[in-house]
Amino acid sequence: MSIPFVEAHGARIPQIGLGTMTLKADVCVQAVKAALQMGYRHLDTAAAYGNEVENGEGLRQSGVKRADVFITTKVRENNLTPENFNKSLDQSLKNLQLPYVDLLLIHWNNKDVPFSVSIPALCAAKKDGRAKHVGVANFTTKMLDEAWAVTSEPLVCNQIEMHPFINQDKVLATSRKHGMAVVAYCPIARGKAPGAEALERIGKAHGKSAAQVSLRYLVQMGATPIPRTATPAHLKDNMNVFDFKLSDAEMAEIKKLNANNMRVVNPPHAPVWDTP
């Protein structure tokens, strides 16, 4: 089954990916290998996850051509000055054993490093070929506008927490205003989707699980979910969300769950989030 793409500023991002945060050692290698052999073509890792080596190894063991896989990594908030940024990226590429990544993101902003410093460091990685595309993660509407004001390269993506239980309308609208793709992490809210009455009921009507309904909801909103799992059955289920469609009424019912405004990722270095 071929996975559709989302296009943004020249980047073609497969609309389902494998999130690998917390996957470690051989569990990560085998998950990446299995996902790619199953048809996934989008891997998401980060320096902070401590598993770039395993992502690279899983890619090599899969037998899938490097050119056919869209790989994202990220530079964390304590490495956003140019010298540290370069060191972090070089280490990431060494870990992955790759000359470039398809997408490089600022993982979290650092309020002590102005965008006039961090964004040029990010853009330099695209200019020198170590990243085909660049973008950001966990940026608010205000941060997006400020970053775009100083960037010399298009920021193709804003990776944010997104699932049925959170309202991200404001940041979605600003991302779209700038022509950015939105990549959705924690797309089933760290296991909260299964068991949610509305998602279970809608899933039953389509012969799908609540988790698949959650992913399909995001796909129909134009986002790119990157669910994390190391379970082969779940890997398969997560990819099989392109063979059914939610009705307008079902989408509206799921949208109502946004009112929970449940954020599952909110570390101390997080920004002041947009309010619904």
Phi, psi and omega in degrees: 000128179272139182267132178294164180247153166253133181251137179208117176050041177092347177274137174246105187255118177303134193279009164219141180223171175258114172280137185239009178304136181076351176281125186235161171048220187292335177302318179291314180304312184291324178295315179296313179301312182297317181298313182294320179292337179278342180126353174299146177224024184215117179243140180236119176227187180194153175305320184292341182281341180066027181223023178296322178303314182291324176298316179296319180293319177298321176299312182295319181291336184291333184080359179280140182295137178307318184296342183268357185244133179265114185245128178248135165226176190217151174256128186282171191293338181270008181232035188266356173281151190309313183297312181292324179301312180298317179297316181299314181294317179299321178293321178300315180294323177296316179300314182286341187058048180227149178279343181203160168247158180284327182216128177243129183241147161285118189291308174221147176287159173239114186298343180270356178244111183295153179300333179294346177257310186287321183292317174300325177297320177295313182297325180301327180293330176283317181299325183266004172089001179283343175222133178287325181219158179229157180192196185223168176222146176060035178264138177275175180301315181296317180295321178299312180299319181291322180293317179296331181292339184241001184277148176255354179233150178295135175270109193275347189209146165239114179267122185222160171293128182206126179197176184296344188262015179220142179264112180243026186303319184294312182289330174298314182297319180290321177300315181293323178304325181268007178072023184270148168284153175243118177259129189258111173265162188050049188289346172245024173055045179051051174085008180279340181296311176299130182100343176288121190307311183297318181292321179296315183294314180295321178299316181301321180296334182253001185069033182232165178276166176299323179296318179294324177296318179300316180293318180296321177304315180293319178300316180291340174277357178091004180273168178242101181285145177232069181296146179257130171197154173243005182270120183307319180296321179289322176304314181294312180300317183296332179278336185270063180236015182250007182250016173211164184225135175278139179286166177302321180294319178293318177299318180294321180294318179294322180302327180299333180293342177305332184298341176300328183044052181264115179257123183263348177236115182206069184289168182302331181271008179294153177283177171282110188290155171297140176267149182298000000 
